[in-house]
Amino acid sequence: MIFVQINWNNLGGLFYIPKEVQIEVFNNIGKDNYIKLPKAGTNPRGAEITALALKTLVNHNNTYKIPIEWKKK
């Protein structure tokens, strides 16, 4: 998975999260804490990853990170 965090006029980054890391985090925190399903009766574009899962994935030791200072001109 490739994740881009954009924080204008602040530090963000480009992250590569290997499949092994995703599986490990999924198994550690469980399905209910990893995936946020859409509400019934809505027209969603898919399931979301929870904030807890995303923070855990981004901070994992095997996630590759390139810090980027986002400057808006």
N, CA, C and O atoms as a Tripos MOL2 file, in Angstrom:
@<TRIPOS>MOLECULE
protein
  292   291    73     0     0
PROTEIN
NO_CHARGES

@<TRIPOS>ATOM
      1 N           0.8500   -1.1570    0.0000 N.3       1 MET1
      2 CA          0.0000    0.0000    0.0000 C.3       1 MET1
      3 C           0.9020    1.2280    0.0000 C.2       1 MET1
      4 O           1.9240    1.2660    0.6860 O.2       1 MET1
      5 N           0.5130    2.2180   -0.7710 N.am      2 ILE2
      6 CA          1.2150    3.5030   -0.7540 C.3       2 ILE2
      7 C           0.2600    4.5230   -0.1390 C.2       2 ILE2
      8 O          -0.8970    4.6340   -0.5450 O.2       2 ILE2
      9 N           0.7600    5.2590    0.8400 N.am      3 PHE3
     10 CA         -0.0320    6.2550    1.5490 C.3       3 PHE3
     11 C           0.7150    7.5780    1.4940 C.2       3 PHE3
     12 O           1.9120    7.6320    1.7730 O.2       3 PHE3
     13 N           0.0110    8.6400    1.1360 N.am      4 VAL4
     14 CA          0.6060    9.9790    1.0960 C.3       4 VAL4
     15 C          -0.1090   10.8370    2.1220 C.2       4 VAL4
     16 O          -1.3330   10.9620    2.1050 O.2       4 VAL4
     17 N           0.6810   11.4300    3.0250 N.am      5 GLN5
     18 CA          0.1330   12.3290    4.0400 C.3       5 GLN5
     19 C           0.5440   13.7500    3.6740 C.2       5 GLN5
     20 O           1.7280   14.0880    3.6890 O.2       5 GLN5
     21 N          -0.4460   14.5770    3.3440 N.am      6 ILE6
     22 CA         -0.1730   15.9640    2.9600 C.3       6 ILE6
     23 C          -0.6380   16.8730    4.0850 C.2       6 ILE6
     24 O          -1.8190   16.8960    4.4310 O.2       6 ILE6
     25 N           0.2870   17.6110    4.6430 N.am      7 ASN7
     26 CA          0.0200   18.6430    5.6460 C.3       7 ASN7
     27 C           0.6240   19.9300    5.1030 C.2       7 ASN7
     28 O           1.8270   20.1560    5.2340 O.2       7 ASN7
     29 N          -0.2050   20.7760    4.4940 N.am      8 TRP8
     30 CA          0.3270   21.9890    3.8840 C.3       8 TRP8
     31 C           1.0700   22.8350    4.9090 C.2       8 TRP8
     32 O           0.6040   23.0350    6.0300 O.2       8 TRP8
     33 N           2.2420   23.3280    4.4970 N.am      9 ASN9
     34 CA          3.1390   24.1370    5.3230 C.3       9 ASN9
     35 C           3.5560   23.4100    6.5910 C.2       9 ASN9
     36 O           3.7640   24.0350    7.6310 O.2       9 ASN9
     37 N           3.6800   22.0800    6.5050 N.am     10 ASN10
     38 CA          4.0680   21.2670    7.6330 C.3      10 ASN10
     39 C           4.7170   19.9890    7.1090 C.2      10 ASN10
     40 O           4.8640   19.8070    5.9000 O.2      10 ASN10
     41 N           5.1020   19.1080    8.0300 N.am     11 LEU11
     42 CA          5.7530   17.8620    7.6500 C.3      11 LEU11
     43 C           4.7230   16.7610    7.4290 C.2      11 LEU11
     44 O           3.8360   16.5510    8.2560 O.2      11 LEU11
     45 N           4.8480   16.0750    6.3290 N.am     12 GLY12
     46 CA          4.0220   14.9170    5.9960 C.3      12 GLY12
     47 C           4.9410   13.8500    5.4570 C.2      12 GLY12
     48 O           6.0830   13.7310    5.9020 O.2      12 GLY12
     49 N           4.4630   13.0700    4.5050 N.am     13 GLY13
     50 CA          5.3600   12.0710    3.9600 C.3      13 GLY13
     51 C           4.7230   11.1400    2.9570 C.2      13 GLY13
     52 O           3.5190   11.1730    2.7040 O.2      13 GLY13
     53 N           5.5830   10.3050    2.3920 N.am     14 LEU14
     54 CA          5.2100    9.2440    1.4740 C.3      14 LEU14
     55 C           5.5710    7.9410    2.1600 C.2      14 LEU14
     56 O           6.7070    7.7640    2.5990 O.2      14 LEU14
     57 N           4.6170    7.0290    2.2570 N.am     15 PHE15
     58 CA          4.8030    5.7890    3.0020 C.3      15 PHE15
     59 C           4.5280    4.5940    2.1040 C.2      15 PHE15
     60 O           3.5440    4.5790    1.3640 O.2      15 PHE15
     61 N           5.3980    3.5930    2.1700 N.am     16 TYR16
     62 CA          5.1570    2.3020    1.5300 C.3      16 TYR16
     63 C           4.9600    1.2910    2.6480 C.2      16 TYR16
     64 O           5.8590    1.0620    3.4570 O.2      16 TYR16
     65 N           3.7690    0.6850    2.6860 N.am     17 ILE17
     66 CA          3.4280   -0.2700    3.7420 C.3      17 ILE17
     67 C           3.3380   -1.6590    3.1070 C.2      17 ILE17
     68 O           2.3770   -1.9540    2.3960 O.2      17 ILE17
     69 N           4.3420   -2.5200    3.3620 N.am     18 PRO18
     70 CA          4.3420   -3.8540    2.7510 C.3      18 PRO18
     71 C           3.1450   -4.6950    3.1960 C.2      18 PRO18
     72 O           2.5720   -4.4640    4.2600 O.2      18 PRO18
     73 N           2.7840   -5.6580    2.3780 N.am     19 LYS19
     74 CA          1.6480   -6.5380    2.6550 C.3      19 LYS19
     75 C           1.8220   -7.2740    3.9790 C.2      19 LYS19
     76 O           0.8540   -7.4630    4.7150 O.2      19 LYS19
     77 N           3.0470   -7.6890    4.2850 N.am     20 GLU20
     78 CA          3.3140   -8.4090    5.5300 C.3      20 GLU20
     79 C           2.9720   -7.5540    6.7430 C.2      20 GLU20
     80 O           2.4480   -8.0590    7.7360 O.2      20 GLU20
     81 N           3.2700   -6.2590    6.6630 N.am     21 VAL21
     82 CA          2.9630   -5.3300    7.7570 C.3      21 VAL21
     83 C           1.4470   -5.1910    7.8980 C.2      21 VAL21
     84 O           0.9260   -5.1760    9.0130 O.2      21 VAL21
     85 N           0.7450   -5.0880    6.7810 N.am     22 GLN22
     86 CA         -0.7110   -4.9670    6.8190 C.3      22 GLN22
     87 C          -1.3480   -6.1870    7.4730 C.2      22 GLN22
     88 O          -2.2530   -6.0580    8.2970 O.2      22 GLN22
     89 N          -0.8720   -7.3680    7.1010 N.am     23 ILE23
     90 CA         -1.4080   -8.6070    7.6740 C.3      23 ILE23
     91 C          -1.1070   -8.6920    9.1670 C.2      23 ILE23
     92 O          -1.9660   -9.0870    9.9560 O.2      23 ILE23
     93 N           0.1100   -8.3220    9.5540 N.am     24 GLU24
     94 CA          0.4900   -8.3580   10.9730 C.3      24 GLU24
     95 C          -0.3830   -7.4290   11.8050 C.2      24 GLU24
     96 O          -0.8770   -7.8200   12.8630 O.2      24 GLU24
     97 N          -0.5770   -6.1990   11.3310 N.am     25 VAL25
     98 CA         -1.3920   -5.2270   12.0620 C.3      25 VAL25
     99 C          -2.8450   -5.6970   12.1130 C.2      25 VAL25
    100 O          -3.4900   -5.5900   13.1550 O.2      25 VAL25
    101 N          -3.3630   -6.2120   11.0070 N.am     26 PHE26
    102 CA         -4.7280   -6.7290   10.9690 C.3      26 PHE26
    103 C          -4.9220   -7.8350   12.0010 C.2      26 PHE26
    104 O          -5.9220   -7.8510   12.7190 O.2      26 PHE26
    105 N          -3.9660   -8.7550   12.0750 N.am     27 ASN27
    106 CA         -4.0640   -9.8670   13.0250 C.3      27 ASN27
    107 C          -3.9230   -9.3930   14.4730 C.2      27 ASN27
    108 O          -4.5470   -9.9560   15.3730 O.2      27 ASN27
    109 N          -3.1100   -8.3640   14.7000 N.am     28 ASN28
    110 CA         -2.8950   -7.8570   16.0620 C.3      28 ASN28
    111 C          -4.0830   -7.0650   16.6030 C.2      28 ASN28
    112 O          -4.4610   -7.2450   17.7610 O.2      28 ASN28
    113 N          -4.6760   -6.1970   15.7930 N.am     29 ILE29
    114 CA         -5.7440   -5.3370   16.3190 C.3      29 ILE29
    115 C          -7.1430   -5.8570   16.0000 C.2      29 ILE29
    116 O          -8.1200   -5.3920   16.5860 O.2      29 ILE29
    117 N          -7.2530   -6.8090   15.0850 N.am     30 GLY30
    118 CA         -8.5480   -7.4170   14.7810 C.3      30 GLY30
    119 C          -9.3240   -6.6800   13.7090 C.2      30 GLY30
    120 O          -9.0700   -5.5110   13.4180 O.2      30 GLY30
    121 N         -10.2770   -7.3940   13.1280 N.am     31 LYS31
    122 CA        -11.0710   -6.8660   12.0080 C.3      31 LYS31
    123 C         -11.8440   -5.6120   12.3900 C.2      31 LYS31
    124 O         -11.8770   -4.6490   11.6230 O.2      31 LYS31
    125 N         -12.4650   -5.6120   13.5680 N.am     32 ASP32
    126 CA        -13.3190   -4.4850   13.9680 C.3      32 ASP32
    127 C         -12.5350   -3.1980   14.2190 C.2      32 ASP32
    128 O         -13.0750   -2.1030   14.0580 O.2      32 ASP32
    129 N         -11.2760   -3.3220   14.6090 N.am     33 ASN33
    130 CA        -10.4400   -2.1420   14.8370 C.3      33 ASN33
    131 C          -9.6320   -1.7470   13.6040 C.2      33 ASN33
    132 O          -8.9710   -0.7090   13.6110 O.2      33 ASN33
    133 N          -9.6750   -2.5550   12.5470 N.am     34 TYR34
    134 CA         -8.9050   -2.2890   11.3260 C.3      34 TYR34
    135 C          -9.7750   -1.6720   10.2350 C.2      34 TYR34
    136 O          -9.3630   -0.7310    9.5570 O.2      34 TYR34
    137 N         -10.9840   -2.2140   10.0710 N.am     35 ILE35
    138 CA        -11.8610   -1.7780    8.9860 C.3      35 ILE35
    139 C         -13.0940   -1.0880    9.5580 C.2      35 ILE35
    140 O         -13.7260   -1.5800   10.4920 O.2      35 ILE35
    141 N         -13.4200    0.0630    8.9750 N.am     36 LYS36
    142 CA        -14.6390    0.7880    9.3370 C.3      36 LYS36
    143 C         -15.6120    0.6310    8.1710 C.2      36 LYS36
    144 O         -15.4000    1.1830    7.0920 O.2      36 LYS36
    145 N         -16.6720   -0.1240    8.4040 N.am     37 LEU37
    146 CA        -17.6500   -0.3660    7.3520 C.3      37 LEU37
    147 C         -18.5790    0.8320    7.1980 C.2      37 LEU37
    148 O         -18.8500    1.5350    8.1720 O.2      37 LEU37
    149 N         -19.0690    1.0710    5.9810 N.am     38 PRO38
    150 CA        -19.9820    2.2080    5.7630 C.3      38 PRO38
    151 C         -21.3440    1.9630    6.3930 C.2      38 PRO38
    152 O         -21.7340    0.8230    6.6430 O.2      38 PRO38
    153 N         -22.0560    3.0470    6.6420 N.am     39 LYS39
    154 CA        -23.4020    2.9590    7.2080 C.3      39 LYS39
    155 C         -24.3590    2.4150    6.1490 C.2      39 LYS39
    156 O         -24.2280    2.7080    4.9600 O.2      39 LYS39
    157 N         -25.3120    1.6260    6.6020 N.am     40 ALA40
    158 CA        -26.3140    1.0590    5.6900 C.3      40 ALA40
    159 C         -27.1690    2.1690    5.0910 C.2      40 ALA40
    160 O         -27.4860    3.1520    5.7600 O.2      40 ALA40
    161 N         -27.5360    2.0030    3.8300 N.am     41 GLY41
    162 CA        -28.3950    2.9810    3.1660 C.3      41 GLY41
    163 C         -27.6560    4.1470    2.5540 C.2      41 GLY41
    164 O         -28.2820    5.0550    2.0080 O.2      41 GLY41
    165 N         -26.3350    4.1420    2.6340 N.am     42 THR42
    166 CA        -25.5410    5.2160    2.0270 C.3      42 THR42
    167 C         -24.9310    4.7090    0.7330 C.2      42 THR42
    168 O         -25.0270    3.5210    0.4250 O.2      42 THR42
    169 N         -24.3090    5.5900   -0.0210 N.am     43 ASN43
    170 CA        -23.6670    5.2260   -1.2790 C.3      43 ASN43
    171 C         -22.1520    5.4140   -1.1360 C.2      43 ASN43
    172 O         -21.5780    6.3210   -1.7390 O.2      43 ASN43
    173 N         -21.5090    4.5560   -0.3390 N.am     44 PRO44
    174 CA        -20.0750    4.7130   -0.0910 C.3      44 PRO44
    175 C         -19.2300    4.2500   -1.2710 C.2      44 PRO44
    176 O         -19.7210    3.5700   -2.1720 O.2      44 PRO44
    177 N         -17.9790    4.6200   -1.2550 N.am     45 ARG45
    178 CA        -17.0280    4.1990   -2.2730 C.3      45 ARG45
    179 C         -16.1950    3.0160   -1.8010 C.2      45 ARG45
    180 O         -15.2820    2.5760   -2.5000 O.2      45 ARG45
    181 N         -16.5070    2.5040   -0.6200 N.am     46 GLY46
    182 CA        -15.7830    1.3540   -0.0860 C.3      46 GLY46
    183 C         -15.6010    1.4830    1.4060 C.2      46 GLY46
    184 O         -16.0300    2.4600    2.0190 O.2      46 GLY46
    185 N         -14.9600    0.4840    1.9830 N.am     47 ALA47
    186 CA        -14.6700    0.4920    3.4160 C.3      47 ALA47
    187 C         -13.4860    1.4100    3.6870 C.2      47 ALA47
    188 O         -12.6830    1.6870    2.7960 O.2      47 ALA47
    189 N         -13.3870    1.8780    4.9220 N.am     48 GLU48
    190 CA        -12.2820    2.7510    5.3340 C.3      48 GLU48
    191 C         -11.3780    2.0070    6.3090 C.2      48 GLU48
    192 O         -11.7990    1.0510    6.9600 O.2      48 GLU48
    193 N         -10.1360    2.4570    6.4010 N.am     49 ILE49
    194 CA         -9.2110    1.9590    7.4180 C.3      49 ILE49
    195 C          -9.3450    2.8880    8.6130 C.2      49 ILE49
    196 O          -9.3560    4.1080    8.4460 O.2      49 ILE49
    197 N          -9.4460    2.3340    9.8160 N.am     50 THR50
    198 CA         -9.6190    3.1590   11.0120 C.3      50 THR50
    199 C          -8.3620    3.9740   11.3030 C.2      50 THR50
    200 O          -7.2760    3.6540   10.8190 O.2      50 THR50
    201 N          -8.5220    5.0160   12.0890 N.am     51 ALA51
    202 CA         -7.3990    5.8640   12.4680 C.3      51 ALA51
    203 C          -6.3520    5.0570   13.2440 C.2      51 ALA51
    204 O          -5.1510    5.2330   13.0370 O.2      51 ALA51
    205 N          -6.8080    4.1760   14.1350 N.am     52 LEU52
    206 CA         -5.8880    3.3320   14.9040 C.3      52 LEU52
    207 C          -5.0500    2.4610   13.9780 C.2      52 LEU52
    208 O          -3.8350    2.3620   14.1470 O.2      52 LEU52
    209 N          -5.6920    1.8300   13.0000 N.am     53 ALA53
    210 CA         -4.9700    0.9660   12.0650 C.3      53 ALA53
    211 C          -3.9630    1.7670   11.2470 C.2      53 ALA53
    212 O          -2.8270    1.3290   11.0660 O.2      53 ALA53
    213 N          -4.3630    2.9240   10.7550 N.am     54 LEU54
    214 CA         -3.4760    3.7390    9.9340 C.3      54 LEU54
    215 C          -2.2650    4.2190   10.7270 C.2      54 LEU54
    216 O          -1.1410    4.1860   10.2260 O.2      54 LEU54
    217 N          -2.4880    4.6650   11.9600 N.am     55 LYS55
    218 CA         -1.3710    5.0970   12.8100 C.3      55 LYS55
    219 C          -0.4220    3.9430   13.0830 C.2      55 LYS55
    220 O           0.7960    4.1190   13.0760 O.2      55 LYS55
    221 N          -0.9810    2.7590   13.3260 N.am     56 THR56
    222 CA         -0.1590    1.5840   13.6020 C.3      56 THR56
    223 C           0.6420    1.1910   12.3660 C.2      56 THR56
    224 O           1.8230    0.8610   12.4740 O.2      56 THR56
    225 N           0.0140    1.2230   11.1970 N.am     57 LEU57
    226 CA          0.7060    0.8880    9.9560 C.3      57 LEU57
    227 C           1.8440    1.8650    9.6590 C.2      57 LEU57
    228 O           2.9500    1.4490    9.3130 O.2      57 LEU57
    229 N           1.5700    3.1560    9.7960 N.am     58 VAL58
    230 CA          2.5590    4.1900    9.4800 C.3      58 VAL58
    231 C           3.7500    4.1440   10.4490 C.2      58 VAL58
    232 O           4.8820    4.4150   10.0490 O.2      58 VAL58
    233 N           3.5000    3.8050   11.7080 N.am     59 ASN59
    234 CA          4.5700    3.7960   12.7090 C.3      59 ASN59
    235 C           5.2840    2.4530   12.8390 C.2      59 ASN59
    236 O           6.1690    2.3080   13.6830 O.2      59 ASN59
    237 N           4.9180    1.4790   12.0260 N.am     60 HIS60
    238 CA          5.5470    0.1540   12.0700 C.3      60 HIS60
    239 C           7.0100    0.2550   11.6140 C.2      60 HIS60
    240 O           7.3380    1.0490   10.7330 O.2      60 HIS60
    241 N           7.8720   -0.5480   12.2140 N.am     61 ASN61
    242 CA          9.3100   -0.5100   11.8900 C.3      61 ASN61
    243 C           9.6110   -0.9050   10.4490 C.2      61 ASN61
    244 O          10.6120   -0.4510    9.8970 O.2      61 ASN61
    245 N           8.7880   -1.7280    9.8280 N.am     62 ASN62
    246 CA          9.0480   -2.1860    8.4620 C.3      62 ASN62
    247 C           8.3520   -1.3450    7.3960 C.2      62 ASN62
    248 O           8.3900   -1.6910    6.2160 O.2      62 ASN62
    249 N           7.7260   -0.2590    7.7930 N.am     63 THR63
    250 CA          7.1310    0.6720    6.8360 C.3      63 THR63
    251 C           8.2130    1.6300    6.3630 C.2      63 THR63
    252 O           8.9560    2.1970    7.1630 O.2      63 THR63
    253 N           8.2870    1.8000    5.0440 N.am     64 TYR64
    254 CA          9.2730    2.7180    4.4610 C.3      64 TYR64
    255 C           8.6760    4.1250    4.4430 C.2      64 TYR64
    256 O           7.5290    4.3200    4.0400 O.2      64 TYR64
    257 N           9.4790    5.1120    4.8890 N.am     65 LYS65
    258 CA          8.9730    6.4710    5.0270 C.3      65 LYS65
    259 C           9.9080    7.4630    4.3540 C.2      65 LYS65
    260 O          11.1270    7.3800    4.5020 O.2      65 LYS65
    261 N           9.3300    8.3980    3.6140 N.am     66 ILE66
    262 CA         10.0810    9.5230    3.0610 C.3      66 ILE66
    263 C           9.4060   10.7800    3.5830 C.2      66 ILE66
    264 O           8.3270   11.1390    3.1120 O.2      66 ILE66
    265 N          10.0240   11.4600    4.5550 N.am     67 PRO67
    266 CA          9.4250   12.6920    5.0740 C.3      67 PRO67
    267 C           9.4270   13.7910    4.0040 C.2      67 PRO67
    268 O          10.4050   13.9530    3.2740 O.2      67 PRO67
    269 N           8.3370   14.5320    3.9180 N.am     68 ILE68
    270 CA          8.2140   15.6150    2.9360 C.3      68 ILE68
    271 C           7.6820   16.8540    3.6450 C.2      68 ILE68
    272 O           6.6750   16.7940    4.3510 O.2      68 ILE68
    273 N           8.3610   17.9660    3.4510 N.am     69 GLU69
    274 CA          7.8900   19.2670    3.9440 C.3      69 GLU69
    275 C           7.0310   19.8730    2.8340 C.2      69 GLU69
    276 O           7.5470   20.2560    1.7840 O.2      69 GLU69
    277 N           5.7250   19.9600    3.0680 N.am     70 TRP70
    278 CA          4.7950   20.4390    2.0520 C.3      70 TRP70
    279 C           4.6840   21.9610    2.1190 C.2      70 TRP70
    280 O           4.1230   22.5090    3.0680 O.2      70 TRP70
    281 N           5.2210   22.6350    1.1090 N.am     71 LYS71
    282 CA          5.1770   24.1040    1.0230 C.3      71 LYS71
    283 C           4.1690   24.5010   -0.0330 C.2      71 LYS71
    284 O           4.2610   24.0750   -1.1840 O.2      71 LYS71
    285 N           3.2080   25.3170    0.3590 N.am     72 LYS72
    286 CA          2.1950   25.8100   -0.5720 C.3      72 LYS72
    287 C           2.6060   27.2060   -1.0210 C.2      72 LYS72
    288 O           2.8200   28.0960   -0.1980 O.2      72 LYS72
    289 N           2.7140   27.3870   -2.3200 N.am     73 LYS73
    290 CA          3.1430   28.6910   -2.8440 C.3      73 LYS73
    291 C           1.9750   29.4480   -3.4050 C.2      73 LYS73
    292 O           2.1400   30.5670   -3.8910 O.2      73 LYS73
@<TRIPOS>BOND
     1     1     2 1
     2     2     3 1
     3     3     4 2
     4     3     5 am
     5     5     6 1
     6     6     7 1
     7     7     8 2
     8     7     9 am
     9     9    10 1
    10    10    11 1
    11    11    12 2
    12    11    13 am
    13    13    14 1
    14    14    15 1
    15    15    16 2
    16    15    17 am
    17    17    18 1
    18    18    19 1
    19    19    20 2
    20    19    21 am
    21    21    22 1
    22    22    23 1
    23    23    24 2
    24    23    25 am
    25    25    26 1
    26    26    27 1
    27    27    28 2
    28    27    29 am
    29    29    30 1
    30    30    31 1
    31    31    32 2
    32    31    33 am
    33    33    34 1
    34    34    35 1
    35    35    36 2
    36    35    37 am
    37    37    38 1
    38    38    39 1
    39    39    40 2
    40    39    41 am
    41    41    42 1
    42    42    43 1
    43    43    44 2
    44    43    45 am
    45    45    46 1
    46    46    47 1
    47    47    48 2
    48    47    49 am
    49    49    50 1
    50    50    51 1
    51    51    52 2
    52    51    53 am
    53    53    54 1
    54    54    55 1
    55    55    56 2
    56    55    57 am
    57    57    58 1
    58    58    59 1
    59    59    60 2
    60    59    61 am
    61    61    62 1
    62    62    63 1
    63    63    64 2
    64    63    65 am
    65    65    66 1
    66    66    67 1
    67    67    68 2
    68    67    69 am
    69    69    70 1
    70    70    71 1
    71    71    72 2
    72    71    73 am
    73    73    74 1
    74    74    75 1
    75    75    76 2
    76    75    77 am
    77    77    78 1
    78    78    79 1
    79    79    80 2
    80    79    81 am
    81    81    82 1
    82    82    83 1
    83    83    84 2
    84    83    85 am
    85    85    86 1
    86    86    87 1
    87    87    88 2
    88    87    89 am
    89    89    90 1
    90    90    91 1
    91    91    92 2
    92    91    93 am
    93    93    94 1
    94    94    95 1
    95    95    96 2
    96    95    97 am
    97    97    98 1
    98    98    99 1
    99    99   100 2
   100    99   101 am
   101   101   102 1
   102   102   103 1
   103   103   104 2
   104   103   105 am
   105   105   106 1
   106   106   107 1
   107   107   108 2
   108   107   109 am
   109   109   110 1
   110   110   111 1
   111   111   112 2
   112   111   113 am
   113   113   114 1
   114   114   115 1
   115   115   116 2
   116   115   117 am
   117   117   118 1
   118   118   119 1
   119   119   120 2
   120   119   121 am
   121   121   122 1
   122   122   123 1
   123   123   124 2
   124   123   125 am
   125   125   126 1
   126   126   127 1
   127   127   128 2
   128   127   129 am
   129   129   130 1
   130   130   131 1
   131   131   132 2
   132   131   133 am
   133   133   134 1
   134   134   135 1
   135   135   136 2
   136   135   137 am
   137   137   138 1
   138   138   139 1
   139   139   140 2
   140   139   141 am
   141   141   142 1
   142   142   143 1
   143   143   144 2
   144   143   145 am
   145   145   146 1
   146   146   147 1
   147   147   148 2
   148   147   149 am
   149   149   150 1
   150   150   151 1
   151   151   152 2
   152   151   153 am
   153   153   154 1
   154   154   155 1
   155   155   156 2
   156   155   157 am
   157   157   158 1
   158   158   159 1
   159   159   160 2
   160   159   161 am
   161   161   162 1
   162   162   163 1
   163   163   164 2
   164   163   165 am
   165   165   166 1
   166   166   167 1
   167   167   168 2
   168   167   169 am
   169   169   170 1
   170   170   171 1
   171   171   172 2
   172   171   173 am
   173   173   174 1
   174   174   175 1
   175   175   176 2
   176   175   177 am
   177   177   178 1
   178   178   179 1
   179   179   180 2
   180   179   181 am
   181   181   182 1
   182   182   183 1
   183   183   184 2
   184   183   185 am
   185   185   186 1
   186   186   187 1
   187   187   188 2
   188   187   189 am
   189   189   190 1
   190   190   191 1
   191   191   192 2
   192   191   193 am
   193   193   194 1
   194   194   195 1
   195   195   196 2
   196   195   197 am
   197   197   198 1
   198   198   199 1
   199   199   200 2
   200   199   201 am
   201   201   202 1
   202   202   203 1
   203   203   204 2
   204   203   205 am
   205   205   206 1
   206   206   207 1
   207   207   208 2
   208   207   209 am
   209   209   210 1
   210   210   211 1
   211   211   212 2
   212   211   213 am
   213   213   214 1
   214   214   215 1
   215   215   216 2
   216   215   217 am
   217   217   218 1
   218   218   219 1
   219   219   220 2
   220   219   221 am
   221   221   222 1
   222   222   223 1
   223   223   224 2
   224   223   225 am
   225   225   226 1
   226   226   227 1
   227   227   228 2
   228   227   229 am
   229   229   230 1
   230   230   231 1
   231   231   232 2
   232   231   233 am
   233   233   234 1
   234   234   235 1
   235   235   236 2
   236   235   237 am
   237   237   238 1
   238   238   239 1
   239   239   240 2
   240   239   241 am
   241   241   242 1
   242   242   243 1
   243   243   244 2
   244   243   245 am
   245   245   246 1
   246   246   247 1
   247   247   248 2
   248   247   249 am
   249   249   250 1
   250   250   251 1
   251   251   252 2
   252   251   253 am
   253   253   254 1
   254   254   255 1
   255   255   256 2
   256   255   257 am
   257   257   258 1
   258   258   259 1
   259   259   260 2
   260   259   261 am
   261   261   262 1
   262   262   263 1
   263   263   264 2
   264   263   265 am
   265   265   266 1
   266   266   267 1
   267   267   268 2
   268   267   269 am
   269   269   270 1
   270   270   271 1
   271   271   272 2
   272   271   273 am
   273   273   274 1
   274   274   275 1
   275   275   276 2
   276   275   277 am
   277   277   278 1
   278   278   279 1
   279   279   280 2
   280   279   281 am
   281   281   282 1
   282   282   283 1
   283   283   284 2
   284   283   285 am
   285   285   286 1
   286   286   287 1
   287   287   288 2
   288   287   289 am
   289   289   290 1
   290   290   291 1
   291   291   292 2
@<TRIPOS>SUBSTRUCTURE
     1 MET1         2 RESIDUE 1 A MET
     2 ILE2         6 RESIDUE 1 A ILE
     3 PHE3        10 RESIDUE 1 A PHE
     4 VAL4        14 RESIDUE 1 A VAL
     5 GLN5        18 RESIDUE 1 A GLN
     6 ILE6        22 RESIDUE 1 A ILE
     7 ASN7        26 RESIDUE 1 A ASN
     8 TRP8        30 RESIDUE 1 A TRP
     9 ASN9        34 RESIDUE 1 A ASN
    10 ASN10       38 RESIDUE 1 A ASN
    11 LEU11       42 RESIDUE 1 A LEU
    12 GLY12       46 RESIDUE 1 A GLY
    13 GLY13       50 RESIDUE 1 A GLY
    14 LEU14       54 RESIDUE 1 A LEU
    15 PHE15       58 RESIDUE 1 A PHE
    16 TYR16       62 RESIDUE 1 A TYR
    17 ILE17       66 RESIDUE 1 A ILE
    18 PRO18       70 RESIDUE 1 A PRO
    19 LYS19       74 RESIDUE 1 A LYS
    20 GLU20       78 RESIDUE 1 A GLU
    21 VAL21       82 RESIDUE 1 A VAL
    22 GLN22       86 RESIDUE 1 A GLN
    23 ILE23       90 RESIDUE 1 A ILE
    24 GLU24       94 RESIDUE 1 A GLU
    25 VAL25       98 RESIDUE 1 A VAL
    26 PHE26      102 RESIDUE 1 A PHE
    27 ASN27      106 RESIDUE 1 A ASN
    28 ASN28      110 RESIDUE 1 A ASN
    29 ILE29      114 RESIDUE 1 A ILE
    30 GLY30      118 RESIDUE 1 A GLY
    31 LYS31      122 RESIDUE 1 A LYS
    32 ASP32      126 RESIDUE 1 A ASP
    33 ASN33      130 RESIDUE 1 A ASN
    34 TYR34      134 RESIDUE 1 A TYR
    35 ILE35      138 RESIDUE 1 A ILE
    36 LYS36      142 RESIDUE 1 A LYS
    37 LEU37      146 RESIDUE 1 A LEU
    38 PRO38      150 RESIDUE 1 A PRO
    39 LYS39      154 RESIDUE 1 A LYS
    40 ALA40      158 RESIDUE 1 A ALA
    41 GLY41      162 RESIDUE 1 A GLY
    42 THR42      166 RESIDUE 1 A THR
    43 ASN43      170 RESIDUE 1 A ASN
    44 PRO44      174 RESIDUE 1 A PRO
    45 ARG45      178 RESIDUE 1 A ARG
    46 GLY46      182 RESIDUE 1 A GLY
    47 ALA47      186 RESIDUE 1 A ALA
    48 GLU48      190 RESIDUE 1 A GLU
    49 ILE49      194 RESIDUE 1 A ILE
    50 THR50      198 RESIDUE 1 A THR
    51 ALA51      202 RESIDUE 1 A ALA
    52 LEU52      206 RESIDUE 1 A LEU
    53 ALA53      210 RESIDUE 1 A ALA
    54 LEU54      214 RESIDUE 1 A LEU
    55 LYS55      218 RESIDUE 1 A LYS
    56 THR56      222 RESIDUE 1 A THR
    57 LEU57      226 RESIDUE 1 A LEU
    58 VAL58      230 RESIDUE 1 A VAL
    59 ASN59      234 RESIDUE 1 A ASN
    60 HIS60      238 RESIDUE 1 A HIS
    61 ASN61      242 RESIDUE 1 A ASN
    62 ASN62      246 RESIDUE 1 A ASN
    63 THR63      250 RESIDUE 1 A THR
    64 TYR64      254 RESIDUE 1 A TYR
    65 LYS65      258 RESIDUE 1 A LYS
    66 ILE66      262 RESIDUE 1 A ILE
    67 PRO67      266 RESIDUE 1 A PRO
    68 ILE68      270 RESIDUE 1 A ILE
    69 GLU69      274 RESIDUE 1 A GLU
    70 TRP70      278 RESIDUE 1 A TRP
    71 LYS71      282 RESIDUE 1 A LYS
    72 LYS72      286 RESIDUE 1 A LYS
    73 LYS73      290 RESIDUE 1 A LYS
